[in-house]
Amino acid sequence: MKLSERVRPISWLKSHAAEIVRDFEENRSPLIVTQNGEAKMVVMDIRTYEEQLETMAFLKLINMGKKEISEGKFQSVENFFTDLEKEG
């Protein structure tokens, strides 16, 4: 579903809260809420929100790893296990 199909004014949000909750049970697409014709917020179901938080955290970890690799802050797998055995 296109986001443009899920745009509602804030006045509609106020009077259709129960309907919105029911709709999220069937359709996990976010709802764009406008005020005075301007997009002001996004409403989404909790599962989608949690999934997005997890995805963002994972992407941050990937970017941190890429940065460390580009800065040469890594070691080979062989060296890692050799160091690990020395500590154990």
C-alpha positions in Angstrom: 0.0 0.0 0.0 1.2 3.5 -0.9 1.8 5.9 2.0 -0.2 8.5 0.1 -3.3 6.2 0.6 -2.8 6.3 4.4 -2.8 10.1 5.1 -5.4 11.5 7.4 -6.0 14.8 9.1 -5.6 15.0 12.9 -9.3 15.7 13.3 -10.0 12.2 11.7 -7.5 10.6 14.0 -9.3 12.0 17.1 -12.7 10.6 16.1 -11.5 7.2 14.7 -9.0 6.0 17.3 -10.7 2.6 17.8 -11.0 2.1 14.0 -7.3 2.8 13.7 -6.4 0.2 16.3 -8.5 -2.4 14.5 -7.0 -1.5 11.2 -3.5 -2.0 12.4 -4.4 -5.6 13.3 -5.0 -6.3 9.6 -2.8 -3.7 7.9 0.6 -2.9 9.3 1.2 0.1 7.0 1.9 3.3 8.9 -0.6 6.2 9.0 0.5 9.7 8.2 -1.3 12.4 10.3 -1.5 15.9 9.0 -2.3 19.2 10.7 -3.3 22.2 8.5 -2.4 20.1 5.5 1.2 19.4 6.6 2.4 16.0 7.6 3.1 16.1 11.3 3.5 12.5 12.6 3.4 8.9 11.7 1.3 6.3 13.6 2.3 2.7 13.4 1.6 -0.6 15.1 4.0 -1.6 17.9 5.4 -4.7 16.1 6.5 -2.5 13.1 8.0 0.1 15.5 10.0 -2.6 17.4 11.1 -4.2 14.1 12.3 -0.8 12.9 14.2 -0.1 16.1 15.9 -3.5 15.8 16.8 -2.9 12.2 18.3 0.5 13.0 20.4 -1.0 15.8 21.7 -3.7 13.5 22.5 -1.1 10.8 24.4 0.9 13.4 26.5 -2.1 14.3 27.2 -2.9 10.7 28.4 0.7 10.1 30.6 0.6 13.2 32.2 -2.6 11.9 32.7 -1.1 8.5 34.3 2.0 10.0 36.7 -0.2 12.1 37.6 -2.2 9.1 38.4 1.0 7.1 40.5 2.2 10.0 42.4 -1.1 10.2 41.0 -1.9 13.6 40.6 -5.6 13.1 42.5 -8.9 13.1 42.3 -12.1 11.2 40.2 -14.9 12.5 43.3 -17.0 13.0 44.9 -14.3 15.2 41.6 -13.9 17.1 41.5 -17.5 18.1 45.2 -17.7 18.9 44.8 -14.7 21.3 41.7 -16.3 22.7 43.5 -19.6 23.4 46.4 -17.6 25.1 43.9 -15.9 27.5 42.0 -19.2 28.3 
